[in-house]
Amino acid sequence: MINFRRSAAVLCGLLATTALAGPVPAQANEEPVPEPPRVELVLDVSGSMGAADIDGRSRISVAQQAFNEVVDALPEQTQLGIRVLGATYRGKDKKVGCQDTQQIVPVGPVDRPAAKAAVATLRPTGFTPVGLALRSAAQDLGTGATTRRIVLITDGEDTCAPPDPCEVARELAAQGTSLVVDTLGLAPDEKVRRQLLCIASATGGTYTAAQSAEELTDRIKQLVERAGDTYTRAPTVVGGANACPTAPLLAPGVYADREAFSEHRYYRVPVRPGQELRASVSMALDRPVNRDYGVLLRATAADGRELVRGADAGSGRADVLSAGLRWSATADDEDAADAEETAAAVVEPSTVCLVVSNSFAPRPGTAATPGMPVELTIDVVAAAPAPNGPDLGRGWVLLALLTIAGLIAGLLAGLLTRWWVATWREN
């Protein structure tokens, strides 16, 4: 009976402590999972790939050579797949031809001779269902905690929309699948460039125009190697609120969200006295926007008072805008001072609201949904005390010090002037 009463008392105490502490902040993913980087190469094998305009060779032969060299140099830990589009149907029925995409090498440890043999048999054939191939490639790579990468190599724009490849890229990004699409263009065509740039921007990838066999090979190798260097655990997907009281409570970590045009999204972070909040936000401009304004990150108190406003920061990319801020309770804060004096007491954290705002406007014909990709990074560390400067005093003491300093400066200036005048007259 006594043991039962003690157990009940302990249980009640734990419940009470949990209730007082409030809701537990959402945790971002912390430990990387032990899974290898996963990449799929998507190759356009449509009829236009037969054009012989790259170093006097056909586009498909240049791509095949690049694939062979990439397969030979593939890092051991990387799992690679190969998908083709427009490679089998030779007829004129567009409905049938626009379904023509196959995975010729499954994603996994690569059998190099088999992969090179599969690529060597490809011949330029049919239509260009880029959107469908991207959607299928995302399914090939599957889901997981780390970022997957698609490398699309094509010489022409999609001839089968719908689905529009730009919309497919935004759709995949909106699903939070942590999928990056890099695009390589083999033809100097402005319409193709715009479409490939749109696909890459929607997923945080890159676009490159390859005008030689060497450029194509080097770029594919770089992208495959980058998959091994950057396949860290994906950000945690979170939904910001339209007001601070209902905003999600977040712990330190990296989070992904979507924000509509000219929207304000709120997130809450608990910060204890003696701690410093560090936060940054990056927004990908995955569609045409009017660039008159930008992105703003603010920290506010729960009652709406602005604590600090973030400063713009360069991201190194023209299609991503970033801002960051730092904030901590100062020693002048009465709550912080009382907390330091009472070390044994449990100090309740202050709730700081992070507000992510943008003032972009869509260009005519630009889709408003889904919102633009946002990545929010949060950290809470021990506050670094500012170095103490010389204390000159306050009020009348400061005024007296300034008066004395002024008199001494005036006296020295007068003596120097008299000495200079006397010396000038003698000479």
C-alpha positions as CSV (number, residue, x, y, z in Angstrom):
1,M,0.0,0.0,0.0
2,I,2.8,2.4,0.9
3,N,4.6,1.7,-2.3
4,F,1.4,2.2,-4.3
5,R,0.9,5.6,-2.6
6,R,4.5,6.6,-3.3
7,S,4.1,5.6,-7.0
8,A,0.9,7.6,-7.2
9,A,2.5,10.6,-5.7
10,V,5.5,10.5,-8.1
11,L,3.1,10.1,-11.0
12,C,1.1,13.1,-9.9
13,G,4.3,15.1,-9.5
14,L,5.4,14.3,-13.0
15,L,2.0,15.2,-14.5
16,A,2.0,18.5,-12.6
17,T,5.6,19.3,-13.8
18,T,4.6,18.6,-17.4
19,A,1.5,20.8,-17.1
20,L,3.6,23.7,-15.7
21,A,6.3,23.4,-18.3
22,G,3.8,23.8,-21.2
23,P,3.9,22.1,-24.6
24,V,7.1,20.5,-25.7
25,P,8.8,22.3,-28.7
26,A,8.8,20.5,-32.0
27,Q,12.1,18.8,-32.5
28,A,14.0,19.0,-35.8
29,N,15.8,16.0,-37.1
30,E,19.1,15.8,-35.2
31,E,21.1,12.7,-36.2
32,P,21.8,11.8,-39.8
33,V,20.5,8.5,-40.8
34,P,23.0,5.8,-42.1
35,E,21.8,5.7,-45.6
36,P,23.8,6.4,-48.8
37,P,23.2,9.3,-51.2
38,R,20.7,8.5,-53.9
39,V,20.8,10.0,-57.4
40,E,18.9,9.3,-60.6
41,L,20.1,10.5,-64.1
42,V,17.2,11.2,-66.4
43,L,18.2,11.3,-70.1
44,D,16.2,12.6,-73.0
45,V,16.3,10.2,-75.9
46,S,13.8,11.9,-78.1
47,G,14.3,12.4,-81.9
48,S,16.0,15.7,-81.6
49,M,18.9,14.1,-79.7
50,G,20.1,12.8,-83.0
51,A,21.3,16.3,-84.1
52,A,25.0,16.4,-84.7
53,D,25.9,19.8,-83.4
54,I,28.2,19.2,-80.3
55,D,31.8,18.9,-81.4
56,G,30.7,17.4,-84.7
57,R,28.9,14.5,-82.9
58,S,25.3,13.7,-82.1
59,R,23.9,14.9,-78.8
60,I,23.0,11.3,-77.8
61,S,26.6,10.0,-78.4
62,V,28.0,12.8,-76.3
63,A,25.5,12.0,-73.5
64,Q,26.4,8.3,-73.7
65,Q,30.1,9.1,-73.4
66,A,29.4,11.3,-70.4
67,F,27.3,8.6,-68.7
68,N,30.1,6.0,-69.2
69,E,32.7,8.3,-67.6
70,V,30.4,9.2,-64.8
71,V,29.6,5.5,-64.1
72,D,33.3,4.6,-64.0
73,A,34.0,7.5,-61.6
74,L,31.0,6.9,-59.4
75,P,31.8,7.1,-55.6
76,E,31.4,3.7,-54.0
77,Q,28.7,4.8,-51.4
78,T,26.4,6.5,-54.0
79,Q,23.3,4.7,-55.2
80,L,22.6,5.5,-58.8
81,G,19.7,5.0,-61.1
82,I,19.1,5.8,-64.8
83,R,15.7,6.7,-66.4
84,V,15.1,7.6,-70.0
85,L,12.3,9.4,-71.9
86,G,11.3,9.1,-75.5
87,A,13.4,6.1,-76.0
88,T,11.1,3.3,-77.3
89,Y,8.0,4.6,-79.2
90,R,8.6,5.3,-82.9
91,G,5.0,6.0,-83.9
92,K,3.1,9.2,-84.4
93,D,0.4,8.7,-81.7
94,K,1.2,11.5,-79.2
95,K,-1.0,10.0,-76.5
96,V,1.1,6.8,-76.6
97,G,4.4,8.6,-77.1
98,C,3.9,10.9,-74.2
99,Q,3.8,7.9,-71.8
100,D,7.3,6.8,-73.1
101,T,9.6,6.8,-70.0
102,Q,11.4,3.8,-68.5
103,Q,13.9,3.2,-65.7
104,I,16.7,1.2,-67.4
105,V,18.9,1.0,-64.2
106,P,17.2,0.7,-60.8
107,V,18.5,3.0,-58.0
108,G,21.0,1.1,-56.0
109,P,24.7,0.0,-56.0
110,V,25.7,0.1,-59.6
111,D,26.7,-2.8,-61.8
112,R,29.0,-0.7,-64.0
113,P,29.2,-3.0,-67.1
114,A,25.4,-3.5,-67.1
115,A,24.7,0.2,-66.7
116,K,27.0,1.1,-69.6
117,A,25.6,-1.6,-71.8
118,A,22.0,-0.3,-71.1
119,V,23.0,3.3,-72.1
120,A,24.9,2.2,-75.2
121,T,21.8,0.7,-76.8
122,L,19.8,4.0,-76.7
123,R,18.9,5.6,-80.0
124,P,17.0,8.9,-80.6
125,T,13.3,8.0,-81.0
126,G,10.2,9.8,-79.8
127,F,8.5,12.5,-77.9
128,T,9.7,14.5,-74.8
129,P,7.6,13.8,-71.7
130,V,9.8,15.6,-69.3
131,G,7.1,16.2,-66.7
132,L,6.1,12.6,-66.5
133,A,9.7,11.5,-66.4
134,L,10.4,13.8,-63.4
135,R,7.4,12.5,-61.5
136,S,8.4,8.9,-62.2
137,A,12.0,9.6,-61.2
138,A,10.9,11.0,-57.8
139,Q,9.0,7.7,-57.3
140,D,12.2,5.7,-58.3
141,L,14.2,7.5,-55.6
142,G,11.6,6.8,-52.9
143,T,11.3,8.7,-49.6
144,G,13.6,9.0,-46.7
145,A,15.2,11.3,-44.2
146,T,17.9,12.5,-46.6
147,T,17.9,14.6,-49.8
148,R,17.5,12.8,-53.1
149,R,18.9,14.2,-56.4
150,I,17.7,14.1,-60.0
151,V,20.0,15.2,-62.8
152,L,17.9,15.9,-66.0
153,I,19.8,16.0,-69.3
154,T,17.7,17.2,-72.3
155,D,18.0,19.2,-75.5
156,G,14.4,20.4,-75.8
157,E,11.3,21.5,-73.9
158,D,8.5,19.2,-72.9
159,T,6.3,18.3,-75.9
160,C,3.7,16.4,-73.9
161,A,2.3,18.9,-71.2
162,P,0.3,18.3,-69.2
163,P,1.8,17.6,-66.8
164,D,3.9,20.8,-67.2
165,P,7.4,20.0,-65.9
166,C,7.6,23.3,-63.9
167,E,4.4,22.5,-62.1
168,V,5.6,18.9,-61.5
169,A,8.8,20.4,-59.9
170,R,6.7,22.6,-57.6
171,E,4.4,19.8,-56.8
172,L,7.3,17.6,-55.7
173,A,8.9,20.4,-53.7
174,A,5.5,21.1,-52.0
175,Q,5.3,17.5,-50.9
176,G,8.3,17.9,-48.6
177,T,10.1,15.0,-50.3
178,S,13.5,16.8,-50.1
179,L,14.1,16.3,-53.8
180,V,16.6,18.5,-55.7
181,V,16.5,18.6,-59.5
182,D,19.6,19.8,-61.4
183,T,19.1,20.4,-65.1
184,L,21.6,20.3,-68.0
185,G,20.6,21.8,-71.4
186,L,22.3,20.5,-74.6
187,A,20.8,23.1,-77.0
188,P,21.2,26.9,-77.0
189,D,17.5,27.6,-77.0
190,E,15.9,30.3,-74.9
191,K,12.6,28.5,-74.4
192,V,14.4,25.4,-73.2
193,R,16.7,27.4,-70.9
194,R,13.7,29.1,-69.3
195,Q,11.9,25.8,-68.7
196,L,15.0,24.1,-67.2
197,L,15.8,27.1,-65.1
198,C,12.2,27.0,-63.7
199,I,12.5,23.3,-62.9
200,A,15.8,23.7,-61.1
201,S,14.6,26.8,-59.2
202,A,11.5,25.1,-57.9
203,T,13.5,22.5,-56.1
204,G,16.6,24.4,-55.1
205,G,18.7,22.9,-57.9
206,T,20.9,24.4,-60.6
207,Y,20.8,24.9,-64.3
208,T,23.8,24.5,-66.7
209,A,24.1,24.8,-70.4
210,A,26.6,22.2,-71.7
211,Q,28.0,23.0,-75.2
212,S,30.7,20.3,-75.3
213,A,31.3,16.7,-74.3
214,E,33.8,17.8,-71.7
215,E,31.5,20.3,-70.2
216,L,28.7,17.8,-69.9
217,T,30.9,15.1,-68.4
218,D,32.5,17.4,-65.9
219,R,29.1,18.9,-64.8
220,I,27.4,15.5,-64.3
221,K,30.4,14.3,-62.2
222,Q,30.2,17.4,-60.1
223,L,26.5,16.9,-59.4
224,V,26.8,13.3,-58.5
225,E,29.7,14.1,-56.2
226,R,27.7,16.9,-54.7
227,A,25.0,14.4,-53.8
228,G,27.5,12.6,-51.6
229,D,28.6,15.8,-50.0
230,T,25.3,17.4,-49.3
231,Y,22.8,14.5,-48.6
232,T,22.3,15.6,-45.0
233,R,19.1,14.9,-43.1
234,A,16.3,16.8,-44.6
235,P,14.6,19.8,-42.8
236,T,11.6,19.0,-40.7
237,V,8.4,20.2,-42.4
238,V,6.4,22.6,-40.2
239,G,3.4,24.9,-40.8
240,G,3.7,28.5,-39.6
241,A,0.6,30.3,-38.2
242,N,-0.9,33.6,-39.0
243,A,-0.6,34.9,-35.4
244,C,1.9,34.3,-32.6
245,P,-0.5,32.7,-30.0
246,T,-1.3,29.8,-32.4
247,A,2.2,29.4,-33.9
248,P,4.1,26.1,-33.6
249,L,6.6,25.9,-30.7
250,L,10.1,25.0,-32.2
251,A,13.3,23.7,-30.8
252,P,16.7,24.4,-32.3
253,G,17.0,22.8,-35.8
254,V,16.2,23.3,-39.5
255,Y,12.6,23.5,-40.7
256,A,10.9,23.8,-44.1
257,D,7.7,25.6,-44.8
258,R,5.8,27.3,-47.7
259,E,4.8,31.0,-47.7
260,A,2.3,32.7,-50.0
261,F,3.0,36.0,-51.7
262,S,3.0,39.0,-49.2
263,E,2.3,36.7,-46.3
264,H,3.5,36.8,-42.6
265,R,4.1,33.4,-40.9
266,Y,4.7,33.0,-37.2
267,Y,6.8,30.5,-35.2
268,R,7.5,30.4,-31.5
269,V,10.9,29.7,-29.8
270,P,11.4,29.4,-26.0
271,V,14.5,31.4,-24.9
272,R,15.7,31.4,-21.2
273,P,17.5,34.2,-19.5
274,G,21.2,34.0,-20.3
275,Q,20.5,32.4,-23.7
276,E,20.8,33.9,-27.2
277,L,18.5,33.2,-30.1
278,R,20.1,32.9,-33.5
279,A,17.8,32.5,-36.5
280,S,18.0,32.7,-40.3
281,V,15.5,32.3,-43.1
282,S,16.0,31.5,-46.8
283,M,13.3,31.8,-49.4
284,A,13.6,30.3,-52.9
285,L,12.1,32.3,-55.7
286,D,10.8,29.3,-57.6
287,R,8.6,31.3,-60.0
288,P,8.7,34.7,-61.8
289,V,8.1,37.5,-59.2
290,N,8.5,41.3,-59.1
291,R,11.8,41.9,-57.3
292,D,10.9,45.3,-55.9
293,Y,11.0,44.1,-52.3
294,G,12.4,41.2,-50.3
295,V,12.3,38.9,-47.3
296,L,12.2,40.1,-43.7
297,L,12.8,38.2,-40.4
298,R,11.7,39.7,-37.1
299,A,11.7,38.6,-33.5
300,T,8.9,39.9,-31.4
301,A,7.7,39.5,-27.8
302,A,4.4,37.6,-27.2
303,D,2.6,40.9,-26.8
304,G,3.8,42.1,-30.3
305,R,6.7,44.3,-29.3
306,E,9.5,44.1,-31.9
307,L,12.7,42.9,-30.2
308,V,15.0,42.9,-33.2
309,R,14.8,43.0,-37.0
310,G,16.9,40.8,-39.2
311,A,19.5,42.0,-41.6
312,D,19.6,40.8,-45.3
313,A,22.3,38.3,-46.1
314,G,23.7,37.1,-49.4
315,S,23.0,33.5,-50.2
316,G,25.4,33.2,-53.1
317,R,22.4,32.5,-55.4
318,A,20.3,35.0,-57.4
319,D,17.1,32.9,-56.8
320,V,17.4,32.6,-53.0
321,L,17.0,35.5,-50.6
322,S,18.1,35.2,-46.9
323,A,17.9,37.2,-43.7
324,G,19.2,36.5,-40.2
325,L,19.0,37.9,-36.6
326,R,20.4,37.5,-33.1
327,W,18.7,38.3,-29.8
328,S,19.2,37.8,-26.1
329,A,17.8,39.2,-22.9
330,T,20.3,41.8,-21.6
331,A,21.5,42.2,-18.0
332,D,19.2,45.3,-17.7
333,D,16.2,43.0,-18.0
334,E,14.8,42.7,-14.5
335,D,13.6,39.2,-15.0
336,A,17.0,38.0,-16.1
337,A,18.7,39.8,-13.2
338,D,16.3,38.2,-10.7
339,A,16.9,34.8,-12.3
340,E,20.7,35.1,-12.0
341,E,20.4,36.0,-8.3
342,T,18.1,33.0,-7.6
343,A,20.1,30.2,-9.1
344,A,18.1,27.4,-7.4
345,A,14.8,28.6,-8.8
346,V,13.4,27.2,-12.0
347,V,13.4,30.0,-14.6
348,E,10.6,29.9,-17.1
349,P,11.7,30.6,-20.7
350,S,10.4,33.6,-22.5
351,T,8.5,32.9,-25.7
352,V,10.0,34.8,-28.7
353,C,7.9,34.9,-31.9
354,L,9.8,34.7,-35.2
355,V,7.9,36.4,-38.0
356,V,8.9,35.6,-41.6
357,S,7.5,38.1,-44.1
358,N,7.8,38.7,-47.8
359,S,6.7,41.5,-50.0
360,F,6.9,39.8,-53.4
361,A,4.1,40.1,-56.0
362,P,3.6,37.5,-58.7
363,R,4.0,38.5,-62.3
364,P,1.0,38.1,-64.6
365,G,0.1,34.5,-65.2
366,T,2.3,33.2,-62.3
367,A,0.7,30.5,-60.1
368,A,0.1,31.7,-56.5
369,T,0.0,28.1,-55.0
370,P,1.7,26.4,-53.5
371,G,3.6,29.0,-51.6
372,M,7.3,29.7,-52.1
373,P,9.8,27.4,-50.3
374,V,11.1,28.7,-47.0
375,E,13.9,27.2,-44.9
376,L,14.1,28.3,-41.3
377,T,17.2,27.6,-39.1
378,I,17.0,28.1,-35.4
379,D,19.6,27.8,-32.7
380,V,19.6,28.8,-29.0
381,V,23.1,29.2,-27.4
382,A,24.6,30.7,-24.2
383,A,24.6,34.5,-24.6
384,A,28.0,36.0,-25.0
385,P,28.3,39.0,-22.6
386,A,29.4,42.2,-24.3
387,P,32.7,43.5,-23.1
388,N,32.4,46.3,-20.5
389,G,33.6,49.7,-21.6
390,P,35.0,52.4,-19.4
391,D,32.3,53.8,-17.1
392,L,32.3,57.6,-17.2
393,G,29.5,57.9,-14.8
394,R,26.0,59.4,-15.2
395,G,24.2,62.6,-14.6
396,W,26.2,65.4,-12.9
397,V,29.3,63.3,-12.6
398,L,29.4,62.8,-16.4
399,L,28.7,66.6,-16.9
400,A,31.6,67.5,-14.5
401,L,34.0,65.2,-16.3
402,L,33.1,66.6,-19.7
403,T,33.5,70.2,-18.4
404,I,37.0,69.5,-17.0
405,A,38.0,67.8,-20.1
406,G,36.9,70.8,-22.2
407,L,38.8,73.2,-20.0
408,I,42.0,71.2,-20.3
409,A,41.7,70.9,-24.0
410,G,41.0,74.6,-24.4
411,L,44.0,75.5,-22.2
412,L,46.4,73.2,-24.2
413,A,45.1,74.6,-27.5
414,G,45.7,78.2,-26.3
415,L,49.2,77.5,-25.1
416,L,50.1,75.8,-28.4
417,T,48.7,78.7,-30.4
418,R,50.7,81.3,-28.4
419,W,53.9,79.3,-28.9
420,W,53.3,79.0,-32.6
421,V,52.6,82.7,-33.0
422,A,55.8,83.7,-31.1
423,T,57.9,81.3,-33.1
424,W,56.5,82.6,-36.4
425,R,57.3,86.3,-35.5
426,E,60.9,85.6,-34.5
427,N,61.5,83.8,-37.8
